[in-house]
Amino acid sequence: MRKLNVLFIFLAIPLLCSCASSNATQNSATYQKISVEKAHKMMSETKDYILLDVRTLAEYNEKHIKGAFLIPVDLIRSQADKDLPDKNQPIFVYCRTGVRAASASQELANMGYTKVYNIGGIVEWPYGTVSK
């Protein structure tokens, strides 16, 4: 009887795991993490995109990537629908080092935005910045 129970467990575990991962994959919204080099290339080839800075206003005023639009990460949920009405428009998201960009990118994906690209942090951006 004990051998039968062990056999049952070994057979049931893969089945249960495959069902759980299949459902998680179908229901999870995602974004893409890309390098700053790839982002720069994509932006040079795309006319209509949003470059989204998710840092604080003070950080943005100190320096930001030219053409960037600011929505601090803690305001993404409340401001995105108003400030980013086209959910199919490419959005390139950055912060200082990439942590807040990942959080904001996932939130945008969860809200139904379909072309969200986390480009990491401004500290990795070699193409110049501007100050306000």
N, CA, C and O atoms as CSV, one atom per row, in Angstrom:
chain,resi,resn,atom,element,x,y,z
A,1,MET,N,N,0.818,-1.192,0.000
A,1,MET,CA,C,0.000,0.000,0.000
A,1,MET,C,C,0.859,1.251,0.000
A,1,MET,O,O,0.552,2.223,-0.690
A,2,ARG,N,N,1.936,1.228,0.775
A,2,ARG,CA,C,2.808,2.382,0.859
A,2,ARG,C,C,3.450,2.678,-0.498
A,2,ARG,O,O,3.571,3.839,-0.888
A,3,LYS,N,N,3.860,1.627,-1.216
A,3,LYS,CA,C,4.455,1.823,-2.537
A,3,LYS,C,C,3.445,2.430,-3.499
A,3,LYS,O,O,3.811,3.237,-4.354
A,4,LEU,N,N,2.200,2.058,-3.370
A,4,LEU,CA,C,1.149,2.595,-4.223
A,4,LEU,C,C,0.947,4.095,-3.945
A,4,LEU,O,O,0.765,4.877,-4.878
A,5,ASN,N,N,0.979,4.488,-2.686
A,5,ASN,CA,C,0.848,5.902,-2.323
A,5,ASN,C,C,2.008,6.727,-2.886
A,5,ASN,O,O,1.794,7.814,-3.422
A,6,VAL,N,N,3.210,6.222,-2.767
A,6,VAL,CA,C,4.392,6.912,-3.286
A,6,VAL,C,C,4.289,7.051,-4.802
A,6,VAL,O,O,4.586,8.113,-5.350
A,7,LEU,N,N,3.876,5.999,-5.473
A,7,LEU,CA,C,3.707,6.034,-6.916
A,7,LEU,C,C,2.669,7.081,-7.311
A,7,LEU,O,O,2.874,7.841,-8.257
A,8,PHE,N,N,1.571,7.116,-6.593
A,8,PHE,CA,C,0.519,8.091,-6.867
A,8,PHE,C,C,1.056,9.522,-6.742
A,8,PHE,O,O,0.762,10.375,-7.580
A,9,ILE,N,N,1.842,9.779,-5.694
A,9,ILE,CA,C,2.409,11.114,-5.478
A,9,ILE,C,C,3.327,11.495,-6.642
A,9,ILE,O,O,3.247,12.610,-7.157
A,10,PHE,N,N,4.184,10.584,-7.050
A,10,PHE,CA,C,5.100,10.878,-8.148
A,10,PHE,C,C,4.368,11.138,-9.466
A,10,PHE,O,O,4.826,11.927,-10.292
A,11,LEU,N,N,3.253,10.486,-9.650
A,11,LEU,CA,C,2.474,10.704,-10.865
A,11,LEU,C,C,1.634,11.980,-10.791
A,11,LEU,O,O,1.416,12.634,-11.811
A,12,ALA,N,N,1.168,12.333,-9.616
A,12,ALA,CA,C,0.273,13.482,-9.460
A,12,ALA,C,C,1.013,14.818,-9.478
A,12,ALA,O,O,0.472,15.806,-9.976
A,13,ILE,N,N,2.219,14.873,-8.954
A,13,ILE,CA,C,2.950,16.140,-8.845
A,13,ILE,C,C,3.163,16.801,-10.217
A,13,ILE,O,O,2.824,17.977,-10.353
A,14,PRO,N,N,3.696,16.129,-11.228
A,14,PRO,CA,C,3.870,16.792,-12.523
A,14,PRO,C,C,2.553,17.285,-13.126
A,14,PRO,O,O,2.518,18.343,-13.756
A,15,LEU,N,N,1.493,16.539,-12.939
A,15,LEU,CA,C,0.201,16.936,-13.465
A,15,LEU,C,C,-0.284,18.214,-12.791
A,15,LEU,O,O,-0.740,19.137,-13.466
A,16,LEU,N,N,-0.189,18.274,-11.480
A,16,LEU,CA,C,-0.618,19.464,-10.737
A,16,LEU,C,C,0.243,20.673,-11.077
A,16,LEU,O,O,-0.279,21.776,-11.240
A,17,CYS,N,N,1.536,20.485,-11.185
A,17,CYS,CA,C,2.435,21.596,-11.504
A,17,CYS,C,C,2.184,22.131,-12.902
A,17,CYS,O,O,2.213,23.344,-13.105
A,18,SER,N,N,1.941,21.268,-13.861
A,18,SER,CA,C,1.714,21.735,-15.233
A,18,SER,C,C,0.415,22.513,-15.336
A,18,SER,O,O,0.335,23.471,-16.104
A,19,CYS,N,N,-0.594,22.127,-14.587
A,19,CYS,CA,C,-1.854,22.869,-14.599
A,19,CYS,C,C,-1.674,24.234,-13.979
A,19,CYS,O,O,-2.194,25.220,-14.502
A,20,ALA,N,N,-0.958,24.318,-12.886
A,20,ALA,CA,C,-0.762,25.593,-12.200
A,20,ALA,C,C,0.048,26.545,-13.065
A,20,ALA,O,O,-0.310,27.717,-13.181
A,21,SER,N,N,1.129,26.075,-13.676
A,21,SER,CA,C,1.942,26.978,-14.487
A,21,SER,C,C,1.219,27.385,-15.758
A,21,SER,O,O,1.413,28.503,-16.236
A,22,SER,N,N,0.409,26.531,-16.310
A,22,SER,CA,C,-0.349,26.875,-17.503
A,22,SER,C,C,-1.327,27.997,-17.224
A,22,SER,O,O,-1.437,28.927,-18.023
A,23,ASN,N,N,-2.041,27.933,-16.106
A,23,ASN,CA,C,-2.985,28.985,-15.745
A,23,ASN,C,C,-2.271,30.288,-15.444
A,23,ASN,O,O,-2.767,31.353,-15.813
A,24,ALA,N,N,-1.117,30.236,-14.782
A,24,ALA,CA,C,-0.377,31.448,-14.456
A,24,ALA,C,C,0.095,32.139,-15.728
A,24,ALA,O,O,0.053,33.366,-15.818
A,25,THR,N,N,0.537,31.376,-16.697
A,25,THR,CA,C,1.012,31.954,-17.943
A,25,THR,C,C,-0.119,32.621,-18.705
A,25,THR,O,O,0.073,33.694,-19.275
A,26,GLN,N,N,-1.272,32.018,-18.725
A,26,GLN,CA,C,-2.391,32.567,-19.475
A,26,GLN,C,C,-2.920,33.853,-18.865
A,26,GLN,O,O,-3.431,34.701,-19.596
A,27,ASN,N,N,-2.818,34.032,-17.554
A,27,ASN,CA,C,-3.418,35.165,-16.879
A,27,ASN,C,C,-2.448,36.293,-16.572
A,27,ASN,O,O,-2.895,37.344,-16.114
A,28,SER,N,N,-1.158,36.142,-16.793
A,28,SER,CA,C,-0.212,37.167,-16.393
A,28,SER,C,C,0.132,38.093,-17.548
A,28,SER,O,O,0.488,37.646,-18.638
A,29,ALA,N,N,0.020,39.392,-17.289
A,29,ALA,CA,C,0.409,40.413,-18.250
A,29,ALA,C,C,1.914,40.620,-18.121
A,29,ALA,O,O,2.462,40.535,-17.022
A,30,THR,N,N,2.572,40.889,-19.223
A,30,THR,CA,C,4.019,41.041,-19.172
A,30,THR,C,C,4.494,42.252,-19.957
A,30,THR,O,O,3.756,42.844,-20.745
A,31,TYR,N,N,5.735,42.593,-19.719
A,31,TYR,CA,C,6.444,43.638,-20.440
A,31,TYR,C,C,7.775,43.038,-20.870
A,31,TYR,O,O,8.128,41.933,-20.456
A,32,GLN,N,N,8.515,43.769,-21.702
A,32,GLN,CA,C,9.823,43.279,-22.137
A,32,GLN,C,C,10.925,44.113,-21.511
A,32,GLN,O,O,10.839,45.340,-21.487
A,33,LYS,N,N,11.956,43.458,-21.006
A,33,LYS,CA,C,13.165,44.135,-20.534
A,33,LYS,C,C,14.127,44.158,-21.705
A,33,LYS,O,O,14.490,43.107,-22.234
A,34,ILE,N,N,14.542,45.345,-22.114
A,34,ILE,CA,C,15.472,45.468,-23.233
A,34,ILE,C,C,16.644,46.359,-22.836
A,34,ILE,O,O,16.551,47.134,-21.884
A,35,SER,N,N,17.732,46.245,-23.564
A,35,SER,CA,C,18.923,47.053,-23.296
A,35,SER,C,C,18.698,48.487,-23.764
A,35,SER,O,O,17.815,48.758,-24.578
A,36,VAL,N,N,19.503,49.392,-23.241
A,36,VAL,CA,C,19.396,50.786,-23.681
A,36,VAL,C,C,19.784,50.907,-25.158
A,36,VAL,O,O,19.252,51.757,-25.872
A,37,GLU,N,N,20.694,50.071,-25.605
A,37,GLU,CA,C,21.089,50.096,-27.018
A,37,GLU,C,C,19.921,49.699,-27.920
A,37,GLU,O,O,19.662,50.345,-28.935
A,38,LYS,N,N,19.226,48.636,-27.540
A,38,LYS,CA,C,18.064,48.201,-28.324
A,38,LYS,C,C,16.963,49.257,-28.262
A,38,LYS,O,O,16.314,49.537,-29.271
A,39,ALA,N,N,16.750,49.839,-27.092
A,39,ALA,CA,C,15.736,50.891,-26.952
A,39,ALA,C,C,16.060,52.081,-27.851
A,39,ALA,O,O,15.183,52.603,-28.540
A,40,HIS,N,N,17.296,52.499,-27.841
A,40,HIS,CA,C,17.720,53.638,-28.659
A,40,HIS,C,C,17.475,53.351,-30.141
A,40,HIS,O,O,16.999,54.214,-30.878
A,41,LYS,N,N,17.801,52.148,-30.562
A,41,LYS,CA,C,17.580,51.756,-31.958
A,41,LYS,C,C,16.083,51.730,-32.279
A,41,LYS,O,O,15.660,52.251,-33.311
A,42,MET,N,N,15.288,51.128,-31.403
A,42,MET,CA,C,13.838,51.052,-31.631
A,42,MET,C,C,13.216,52.450,-31.681
A,42,MET,O,O,12.350,52.717,-32.515
A,43,MET,N,N,13.654,53.334,-30.793
A,43,MET,CA,C,13.113,54.691,-30.766
A,43,MET,C,C,13.486,55.465,-32.023
A,43,MET,O,O,12.710,56.298,-32.492
A,44,SER,N,N,14.669,55.197,-32.572
A,44,SER,CA,C,15.063,55.896,-33.800
A,44,SER,C,C,14.274,55.399,-35.010
A,44,SER,O,O,14.189,56.091,-36.025
A,45,GLU,N,N,13.699,54.209,-34.904
A,45,GLU,CA,C,12.930,53.623,-36.004
A,45,GLU,C,C,11.412,53.760,-35.818
A,45,GLU,O,O,10.644,53.353,-36.689
A,46,THR,N,N,10.977,54.331,-34.687
A,46,THR,CA,C,9.558,54.434,-34.367
A,46,THR,C,C,9.168,55.899,-34.252
A,46,THR,O,O,9.840,56.678,-33.576
A,47,LYS,N,N,8.079,56.268,-34.914
A,47,LYS,CA,C,7.640,57.665,-34.875
A,47,LYS,C,C,6.869,57.993,-33.605
A,47,LYS,O,O,7.125,59.016,-32.969
A,48,ASP,N,N,5.946,57.151,-33.241
A,48,ASP,CA,C,4.989,57.464,-32.192
A,48,ASP,C,C,5.192,56.558,-30.979
A,48,ASP,O,O,4.648,55.455,-30.919
A,49,TYR,N,N,5.976,57.032,-30.019
A,49,TYR,CA,C,6.229,56.270,-28.803
A,49,TYR,C,C,6.249,57.230,-27.616
A,49,TYR,O,O,6.313,58.448,-27.782
A,50,ILE,N,N,6.192,56.660,-26.429
A,50,ILE,CA,C,6.324,57.422,-25.187
A,50,ILE,C,C,7.601,56.973,-24.491
A,50,ILE,O,O,7.843,55.778,-24.321
A,51,LEU,N,N,8.406,57.934,-24.096
A,51,LEU,CA,C,9.567,57.665,-23.258
A,51,LEU,C,C,9.154,58.104,-21.855
A,51,LEU,O,O,8.998,59.298,-21.598
A,52,LEU,N,N,8.981,57.159,-20.960
A,52,LEU,CA,C,8.391,57.420,-19.653
A,52,LEU,C,C,9.415,57.329,-18.533
A,52,LEU,O,O,10.004,56.276,-18.289
A,53,ASP,N,N,9.611,58.447,-17.862
A,53,ASP,CA,C,10.479,58.536,-16.680
A,53,ASP,C,C,9.591,58.327,-15.462
A,53,ASP,O,O,8.597,59.035,-15.300
A,54,VAL,N,N,9.925,57.377,-14.609
A,54,VAL,CA,C,9.083,57.083,-13.449
A,54,VAL,C,C,9.762,57.463,-12.129
A,54,VAL,O,O,9.400,56.951,-11.070
A,55,ARG,N,N,10.740,58.355,-12.200
A,55,ARG,CA,C,11.417,58.826,-10.994
A,55,ARG,C,C,10.620,59.977,-10.365
A,55,ARG,O,O,9.491,60.244,-10.776
A,56,THR,N,N,11.185,60.635,-9.401
A,56,THR,CA,C,10.524,61.775,-8.767
A,56,THR,C,C,10.705,63.026,-9.614
A,56,THR,O,O,11.555,63.065,-10.504
A,57,LEU,N,N,9.902,64.049,-9.334
A,57,LEU,CA,C,10.025,65.331,-10.040
A,57,LEU,C,C,11.413,65.931,-9.841
A,57,LEU,O,O,11.996,66.457,-10.789
A,58,ALA,N,N,11.947,65.861,-8.632
A,58,ALA,CA,C,13.286,66.400,-8.363
A,58,ALA,C,C,14.348,65.693,-9.201
A,58,ALA,O,O,15.236,66.338,-9.757
A,59,GLU,N,N,14.253,64.363,-9.290
A,59,GLU,CA,C,15.219,63.612,-10.108
A,59,GLU,C,C,15.077,63.983,-11.580
A,59,GLU,O,O,16.072,64.161,-12.283
A,60,TYR,N,N,13.845,64.099,-12.036
A,60,TYR,CA,C,13.568,64.469,-13.428
A,60,TYR,C,C,14.150,65.843,-13.737
A,60,TYR,O,O,14.790,66.024,-14.773
A,61,ASN,N,N,13.937,66.815,-12.848
A,61,ASN,CA,C,14.445,68.168,-13.069
A,61,ASN,C,C,15.967,68.215,-13.066
A,61,ASN,O,O,16.566,69.025,-13.774
A,62,GLU,N,N,16.593,67.349,-12.272
A,62,GLU,CA,C,18.058,67.313,-12.220
A,62,GLU,C,C,18.636,66.878,-13.566
A,62,GLU,O,O,19.551,67.512,-14.092
A,63,LYS,N,N,18.095,65.792,-14.117
A,63,LYS,CA,C,18.464,65.342,-15.470
A,63,LYS,C,C,17.489,64.268,-15.907
A,63,LYS,O,O,16.997,63.478,-15.101
A,64,HIS,N,N,17.222,64.257,-17.204
A,64,HIS,CA,C,16.347,63.241,-17.797
A,64,HIS,C,C,16.728,63.068,-19.260
A,64,HIS,O,O,17.476,63.869,-19.821
A,65,ILE,N,N,16.207,62.020,-19.862
A,65,ILE,CA,C,16.457,61.775,-21.277
A,65,ILE,C,C,15.563,62.723,-22.071
A,65,ILE,O,O,14.372,62.858,-21.788
A,66,LYS,N,N,16.153,63.374,-23.062
A,66,LYS,CA,C,15.406,64.340,-23.866
A,66,LYS,C,C,14.130,63.699,-24.436
A,66,LYS,O,O,14.170,62.608,-25.004
A,67,GLY,N,N,13.017,64.391,-24.274
A,67,GLY,CA,C,11.737,63.910,-24.772
A,67,GLY,C,C,10.962,63.051,-23.795
A,67,GLY,O,O,9.861,62.595,-24.106
A,68,ALA,N,N,11.528,62.822,-22.607
A,68,ALA,CA,C,10.864,61.964,-21.622
A,68,ALA,C,C,9.668,62.667,-20.997
A,68,ALA,O,O,9.660,63.883,-20.804
A,69,PHE,N,N,8.666,61.867,-20.692
A,69,PHE,CA,C,7.438,62.290,-20.034
A,69,PHE,C,C,7.480,61.728,-18.620
A,69,PHE,O,O,7.824,60.560,-18.440
A,70,LEU,N,N,7.142,62.517,-17.625
A,70,LEU,CA,C,7.247,62.087,-16.227
A,70,LEU,C,C,5.908,61.649,-15.641
A,70,LEU,O,O,4.930,62.396,-15.665
A,71,ILE,N,N,5.884,60.434,-15.120
A,71,ILE,CA,C,4.837,59.973,-14.212
A,71,ILE,C,C,5.573,59.191,-13.127
A,71,ILE,O,O,6.031,58.077,-13.382
A,72,PRO,N,N,5.697,59.746,-11.929
A,72,PRO,CA,C,6.379,59.009,-10.856
A,72,PRO,C,C,5.730,57.643,-10.629
A,72,PRO,O,O,4.516,57.494,-10.769
A,73,VAL,N,N,6.534,56.667,-10.284
A,73,VAL,CA,C,6.073,55.281,-10.160
A,73,VAL,C,C,4.865,55.150,-9.251
A,73,VAL,O,O,3.980,54.336,-9.515
A,74,ASP,N,N,4.812,55.938,-8.183
A,74,ASP,CA,C,3.692,55.807,-7.255
A,74,ASP,C,C,2.398,56.427,-7.789
A,74,ASP,O,O,1.351,56.316,-7.152
A,75,LEU,N,N,2.464,57.079,-8.954
A,75,LEU,CA,C,1.265,57.664,-9.566
A,75,LEU,C,C,0.835,56.946,-10.845
A,75,LEU,O,O,-0.134,57.353,-11.486
A,76,ILE,N,N,1.542,55.890,-11.218
A,76,ILE,CA,C,1.230,55.164,-12.453
A,76,ILE,C,C,-0.231,54.726,-12.487
A,76,ILE,O,O,-0.933,54.992,-13.463
A,77,ARG,N,N,-0.687,54.071,-11.454
A,77,ARG,CA,C,-2.055,53.538,-11.434
A,77,ARG,C,C,-3.090,54.652,-11.587
A,77,ARG,O,O,-4.082,54.468,-12.291
A,78,SER,N,N,-2.883,55.786,-10.953
A,78,SER,CA,C,-3.886,56.853,-10.991
A,78,SER,C,C,-3.781,57.757,-12.219
A,78,SER,O,O,-4.774,58.374,-12.603
A,79,GLN,N,N,-2.608,57.852,-12.843
A,79,GLN,CA,C,-2.433,58.785,-13.959
A,79,GLN,C,C,-2.324,58.157,-15.343
A,79,GLN,O,O,-2.561,58.841,-16.339
A,80,ALA,N,N,-1.979,56.902,-15.433
A,80,ALA,CA,C,-1.688,56.295,-16.738
A,80,ALA,C,C,-2.866,56.378,-17.698
A,80,ALA,O,O,-2.686,56.765,-18.852
A,81,ASP,N,N,-4.054,56.030,-17.254
A,81,ASP,CA,C,-5.210,56.054,-18.164
A,81,ASP,C,C,-5.440,57.448,-18.751
A,81,ASP,O,O,-5.816,57.579,-19.916
A,82,LYS,N,N,-5.216,58.476,-17.953
A,82,LYS,CA,C,-5.416,59.855,-18.403
A,82,LYS,C,C,-4.262,60.322,-19.294
A,82,LYS,O,O,-4.495,60.908,-20.352
A,83,ASP,N,N,-3.031,60.067,-18.876
A,83,ASP,CA,C,-1.857,60.589,-19.576
A,83,ASP,C,C,-1.349,59.688,-20.701
A,83,ASP,O,O,-0.612,60.148,-21.572
A,84,LEU,N,N,-1.733,58.418,-20.694
A,84,LEU,CA,C,-1.291,57.452,-21.707
A,84,LEU,C,C,-2.525,56.745,-22.271
A,84,LEU,O,O,-2.744,55.567,-21.990
A,85,PRO,N,N,-3.328,57.450,-23.061
A,85,PRO,CA,C,-4.616,56.886,-23.485
A,85,PRO,C,C,-4.526,55.725,-24.478
A,85,PRO,O,O,-5.420,54.879,-24.507
A,86,ASP,N,N,-3.465,55.664,-25.293
A,86,ASP,CA,C,-3.335,54.611,-26.306
A,86,ASP,C,C,-2.602,53.409,-25.705
A,86,ASP,O,O,-1.383,53.443,-25.539
A,87,LYS,N,N,-3.329,52.370,-25.387
A,87,LYS,CA,C,-2.728,51.205,-24.735
A,87,LYS,C,C,-1.891,50.347,-25.684
A,87,LYS,O,O,-1.241,49.396,-25.247
A,88,ASN,N,N,-1.902,50.676,-26.983
A,88,ASN,CA,C,-1.089,49.938,-27.953
A,88,ASN,C,C,0.134,50.729,-28.412
A,88,ASN,O,O,0.900,50.253,-29.250
A,89,GLN,N,N,0.318,51.913,-27.878
A,89,GLN,CA,C,1.476,52.738,-28.229
A,89,GLN,C,C,2.718,52.211,-27.502
A,89,GLN,O,O,2.634,51.876,-26.320
A,90,PRO,N,N,3.857,52.132,-28.175
A,90,PRO,CA,C,5.071,51.687,-27.482
A,90,PRO,C,C,5.434,52.653,-26.349
A,90,PRO,O,O,5.429,53.871,-26.530
A,91,ILE,N,N,5.748,52.087,-25.179
A,91,ILE,CA,C,6.149,52.876,-24.019
A,91,ILE,C,C,7.487,52.336,-23.525
A,91,ILE,O,O,7.599,51.169,-23.151
A,92,PHE,N,N,8.501,53.204,-23.528
A,92,PHE,CA,C,9.828,52.861,-23.035
A,92,PHE,C,C,9.961,53.474,-21.639
A,92,PHE,O,O,9.910,54.695,-21.486
A,93,VAL,N,N,10.130,52.622,-20.623
A,93,VAL,CA,C,10.100,53.048,-19.229
A,93,VAL,C,C,11.501,53.001,-18.630
A,93,VAL,O,O,12.235,52.029,-18.808
A,94,TYR,N,N,11.861,54.075,-17.914
A,94,TYR,CA,C,13.138,54.074,-17.209
A,94,TYR,C,C,13.026,54.798,-15.872
A,94,TYR,O,O,12.090,55.562,-15.635
A,95,CYS,N,N,13.997,54.540,-15.012
A,95,CYS,CA,C,14.114,55.238,-13.729
A,95,CYS,C,C,15.602,55.537,-13.530
A,95,CYS,O,O,16.291,55.870,-14.495
A,96,ARG,N,N,16.105,55.428,-12.316
A,96,ARG,CA,C,17.528,55.687,-12.091
A,96,ARG,C,C,18.359,54.440,-12.349
A,96,ARG,O,O,19.341,54.486,-13.089
A,97,THR,N,N,17.962,53.309,-11.731
A,97,THR,CA,C,18.755,52.081,-11.885
A,97,THR,C,C,17.978,50.906,-12.462
A,97,THR,O,O,18.574,49.883,-12.798
A,98,GLY,N,N,16.665,51.029,-12.584
A,98,GLY,CA,C,15.865,49.974,-13.176
A,98,GLY,C,C,14.836,49.334,-12.264
A,98,GLY,O,O,13.936,48.647,-12.747
A,99,VAL,N,N,14.943,49.538,-10.966
A,99,VAL,CA,C,14.016,48.895,-10.023
A,99,VAL,C,C,12.611,49.470,-10.172
A,99,VAL,O,O,11.647,48.719,-10.322
A,100,ARG,N,N,12.488,50.787,-10.132
A,100,ARG,CA,C,11.168,51.409,-10.280
A,100,ARG,C,C,10.615,51.214,-11.688
A,100,ARG,O,O,9.403,51.103,-11.869
A,101,ALA,N,N,11.496,51.172,-12.681
A,101,ALA,CA,C,11.053,50.934,-14.060
A,101,ALA,C,C,10.412,49.555,-14.186
A,101,ALA,O,O,9.414,49.399,-14.889
A,102,ALA,N,N,10.970,48.565,-13.518
A,102,ALA,CA,C,10.386,47.215,-13.553
A,102,ALA,C,C,9.010,47.219,-12.911
A,102,ALA,O,O,8.068,46.632,-13.442
A,103,SER,N,N,8.897,47.877,-11.778
A,103,SER,CA,C,7.614,47.947,-11.075
A,103,SER,C,C,6.568,48.675,-11.920
A,103,SER,O,O,5.440,48.201,-12.057
A,104,ALA,N,N,6.939,49.818,-12.480
A,104,ALA,CA,C,6.008,50.595,-13.313
A,104,ALA,C,C,5.647,49.831,-14.582
A,104,ALA,O,O,4.491,49.858,-15.007
A,105,SER,N,N,6.605,49.157,-15.189
A,105,SER,CA,C,6.344,48.381,-16.404
A,105,SER,C,C,5.338,47.276,-16.139
A,105,SER,O,O,4.427,47.055,-16.937
A,106,GLN,N,N,5.502,46.582,-15.021
A,106,GLN,CA,C,4.558,45.519,-14.683
A,106,GLN,C,C,3.174,46.093,-14.416
A,106,GLN,O,O,2.175,45.498,-14.820
A,107,GLU,N,N,3.099,47.222,-13.754
A,107,GLU,CA,C,1.813,47.849,-13.478
A,107,GLU,C,C,1.119,48.248,-14.783
A,107,GLU,O,O,-0.083,48.035,-14.937
A,108,LEU,N,N,1.868,48.819,-15.712
A,108,LEU,CA,C,1.293,49.188,-17.014
A,108,LEU,C,C,0.787,47.951,-17.749
A,108,LEU,O,O,-0.306,47.964,-18.316
A,109,ALA,N,N,1.575,46.894,-17.736
A,109,ALA,CA,C,1.147,45.644,-18.381
A,109,ALA,C,C,-0.128,45.123,-17.733
A,109,ALA,O,O,-1.041,44.674,-18.426
A,110,ASN,N,N,-0.193,45.180,-16.413
A,110,ASN,CA,C,-1.394,44.733,-15.701
A,110,ASN,C,C,-2.614,45.577,-16.063
A,110,ASN,O,O,-3.745,45.093,-16.014
A,111,MET,N,N,-2.386,46.835,-16.424
A,111,MET,CA,C,-3.475,47.745,-16.783
A,111,MET,C,C,-3.903,47.589,-18.246
A,111,MET,O,O,-4.833,48.260,-18.692
A,112,GLY,N,N,-3.232,46.708,-18.992
A,112,GLY,CA,C,-3.634,46.436,-20.359
A,112,GLY,C,C,-2.784,47.072,-21.437
A,112,GLY,O,O,-3.117,46.967,-22.617
A,113,TYR,N,N,-1.690,47.733,-21.066
A,113,TYR,CA,C,-0.783,48.295,-22.071
A,113,TYR,C,C,-0.027,47.136,-22.711
A,113,TYR,O,O,0.463,46.244,-22.018
A,114,THR,N,N,0.062,47.156,-24.034
A,114,THR,CA,C,0.542,45.977,-24.760
A,114,THR,C,C,1.985,46.044,-25.234
A,114,THR,O,O,2.583,45.008,-25.524
A,115,LYS,N,N,2.557,47.240,-25.319
A,115,LYS,CA,C,3.927,47.391,-25.827
A,115,LYS,C,C,4.766,48.162,-24.822
A,115,LYS,O,O,5.160,49.304,-25.061
A,116,VAL,N,N,5.031,47.517,-23.697
A,116,VAL,CA,C,5.782,48.147,-22.612
A,116,VAL,C,C,7.197,47.576,-22.609
A,116,VAL,O,O,7.397,46.362,-22.577
A,117,TYR,N,N,8.178,48.491,-22.643
A,117,TYR,CA,C,9.587,48.100,-22.671
A,117,TYR,C,C,10.306,48.741,-21.490
A,117,TYR,O,O,10.380,49.966,-21.401
A,118,ASN,N,N,10.830,47.933,-20.593
A,118,ASN,CA,C,11.626,48.419,-19.475
A,118,ASN,C,C,13.055,48.546,-19.979
A,118,ASN,O,O,13.694,47.549,-20.318
A,119,ILE,N,N,13.554,49.783,-20.026
A,119,ILE,CA,C,14.916,49.995,-20.525
A,119,ILE,C,C,15.918,50.188,-19.391
A,119,ILE,O,O,17.083,50.500,-19.635
A,120,GLY,N,N,15.466,50.002,-18.150
A,120,GLY,CA,C,16.387,50.062,-17.016
A,120,GLY,C,C,16.542,51.461,-16.457
A,120,GLY,O,O,15.562,52.177,-16.253
A,121,GLY,N,N,17.798,51.846,-16.209
A,121,GLY,CA,C,18.062,53.108,-15.537
A,121,GLY,C,C,18.799,54.125,-16.379
A,121,GLY,O,O,19.528,53.792,-17.313
A,122,ILE,N,N,18.584,55.377,-16.014
A,122,ILE,CA,C,19.244,56.482,-16.700
A,122,ILE,C,C,20.765,56.408,-16.515
A,122,ILE,O,O,21.522,56.945,-17.324
A,123,VAL,N,N,21.202,55.739,-15.447
A,123,VAL,CA,C,22.644,55.592,-15.221
A,123,VAL,C,C,23.302,54.765,-16.329
A,123,VAL,O,O,24.515,54.850,-16.524
A,124,GLU,N,N,22.515,53.969,-17.055
A,124,GLU,CA,C,23.038,53.146,-18.154
A,124,GLU,C,C,22.908,53.840,-19.517
A,124,GLU,O,O,23.414,53.325,-20.514
A,125,TRP,N,N,22.239,54.999,-19.577
A,125,TRP,CA,C,21.917,55.660,-20.840
A,125,TRP,C,C,23.126,56.482,-21.320
A,125,TRP,O,O,23.446,57.504,-20.714
A,126,PRO,N,N,23.806,56.050,-22.403
A,126,PRO,CA,C,25.008,56.755,-22.868
A,126,PRO,C,C,24.743,57.819,-23.935
A,126,PRO,O,O,25.680,58.394,-24.489
A,127,TYR,N,N,23.453,58.082,-24.223
A,127,TYR,CA,C,23.126,58.936,-25.361
A,127,TYR,C,C,22.808,60.383,-24.976
A,127,TYR,O,O,22.246,61.122,-25.784
A,128,GLY,N,N,23.149,60.785,-23.793
A,128,GLY,CA,C,22.981,62.173,-23.355
A,128,GLY,C,C,21.676,62.393,-22.611
A,128,GLY,O,O,20.691,61.679,-22.798
A,129,THR,N,N,21.708,63.420,-21.752
A,129,THR,CA,C,20.541,63.803,-20.952
A,129,THR,C,C,20.426,65.312,-20.976
A,129,THR,O,O,21.340,66.011,-21.415
A,130,VAL,N,N,19.305,65.804,-20.505
A,130,VAL,CA,C,19.071,67.246,-20.384
A,130,VAL,C,C,18.617,67.544,-18.965
A,130,VAL,O,O,18.185,66.653,-18.234
A,131,SER,N,N,18.723,68.818,-18.589
A,131,SER,CA,C,18.277,69.283,-17.274
A,131,SER,C,C,17.158,70.279,-17.462
A,131,SER,O,O,17.032,70.907,-18.514
A,132,LYS,N,N,16.352,70.415,-16.436
A,132,LYS,CA,C,15.248,71.378,-16.525
A,132,LYS,C,C,15.613,72.635,-15.792
A,132,LYS,O,O,14.819,73.575,-15.746
